[in-house]
């Protein structure tokens, strides 16, 4: 099982929306690097859901429920099905805390702030678990 992070603008699609729907098809991603990560996702992989646009916070956890596939509506995009697993309670792990550790300078979340979908390093997953987050 691998870990990924997927960003969403909470005003467009929030963790609360995802929790109500229980499943979703992740779409709208067209950046070639981000699409490359969507293509690598496999059933059973875990996805940290991250609210961008002000909050910059890890808000929940999802599981990939189907292999990725091309988006028939957008040749540059890719689709992946996610199942909602949980919403993390407040206080949540935010970008400031992640940066302040100084441990994750190579993590794409820190290095490439505009990238919407990315892989998550194993040492970051271990750190989250050490912070009490059930991932």
C-alpha positions in Angstrom: 0.0 0.0 0.0 1.3 3.4 -1.0 0.2 6.8 0.3 -0.7 9.9 -1.7 -2.0 13.4 -1.0 -4.8 15.0 -2.9 -5.7 18.7 -2.5 -9.1 20.2 -2.8 -10.5 23.7 -2.3 -13.0 23.3 0.5 -15.3 25.8 -1.1 -15.5 23.6 -4.2 -15.4 20.1 -2.6 -14.8 19.8 1.1 -14.2 16.8 3.4 -17.7 17.3 4.6 -19.0 16.9 1.0 -16.9 13.7 0.6 -18.2 12.3 4.0 -21.8 12.8 2.8 -21.2 11.1 -0.5 -19.0 8.3 0.8 -17.4 7.8 -2.6 -16.2 10.1 -5.3 -14.4 10.1 -8.6 -11.4 12.4 -8.2 -11.3 14.6 -11.3 -10.3 17.9 -12.7 -6.5 17.3 -12.4 -4.6 18.3 -15.6 -1.1 19.2 -14.4 1.1 16.5 -16.0 3.1 15.8 -12.8 -0.1 15.4 -10.7 -1.7 13.3 -13.4 1.3 11.0 -13.3 0.6 10.3 -9.6 -3.1 9.6 -10.3 -2.0 7.1 -12.9 0.1 5.3 -10.3 -2.7 4.9 -7.8 -3.9 1.3 -7.2 -6.8 -0.2 -5.3 -6.1 -0.2 -1.6 -3.7 2.8 -1.7 -4.4 5.5 0.9 -5.0 9.2 0.1 -4.6 12.0 2.6 -7.2 14.6 1.7 -5.8 18.1 2.1 -7.8 21.4 2.1 -6.0 24.1 0.3 -7.1 27.7 -0.1 -6.5 29.2 3.4 -6.7 26.1 5.6 -3.7 24.2 4.2 -4.6 21.3 6.5 -4.8 17.5 6.2 -8.5 17.0 6.9 -9.2 13.4 6.1 -8.3 10.0 4.7 -9.6 8.1 1.7 -8.8 4.8 0.0 -8.4 4.1 -3.7 -11.2 1.8 -4.8 -10.5 1.3 -8.4 -7.5 1.6 -10.8 -7.0 4.9 -12.5 -8.3 5.6 -16.0 -8.3 8.3 -18.6 -10.9 11.1 -18.3 -13.2 10.8 -21.4 -14.1 14.5 -21.1 -10.5 15.8 -20.9 -7.6 14.1 -22.7 -5.1 15.8 -20.3 -6.8 14.6 -17.1 -7.2 11.3 -15.3 -9.8 9.8 -13.0 -9.5 7.7 -9.8 -12.3 6.4 -7.5 -11.9 7.2 -3.8 -13.8 5.9 -0.8 -14.2 8.1 2.3 -12.5 6.6 5.4 -12.4 9.4 8.0 -12.3 13.1 8.9 -9.6 14.1 11.2 -10.7 16.1 14.3 -9.4 19.5 15.2 -6.7 20.5 15.7 -5.4 19.2 12.4 -1.9 18.9 11.0 -1.3 22.0 8.9 1.4 23.0 6.4 3.0 25.4 8.9 3.6 22.5 11.4 5.0 20.3 8.6 7.4 23.0 7.5 8.5 23.8 11.0 9.7 20.2 11.6 12.5 20.8 9.1 12.3 17.1 8.3 10.3 17.2 5.0 12.1 19.8 2.8 12.0 17.3 -0.1 8.3 16.5 0.3 6.4 17.9 -2.7 3.8 19.4 -0.4 6.6 21.7 1.0 8.7 22.0 -2.2 6.0 22.4 -4.9 3.1 24.2 -3.3 0.9 24.3 -6.3 1.0 20.6 -7.1 -2.5 19.2 -6.4 -1.7 15.5 -6.2 1.5 13.8 -5.1 3.1 10.8 -3.5 3.7 10.8 0.3 7.1 9.8 1.6 7.2 6.9 4.1 8.9 9.0 6.7 6.1 11.5 6.6 3.5 8.7 7.2 5.6 7.5 10.2 5.7 11.1 11.5 1.9 11.5 11.2 1.4 8.3 13.1 3.8 9.7 15.8 1.5 12.7 15.9 -1.4 10.4 16.8 -3.0 10.5 13.3 -4.5 7.2 12.3 -3.4 6.8 8.7 
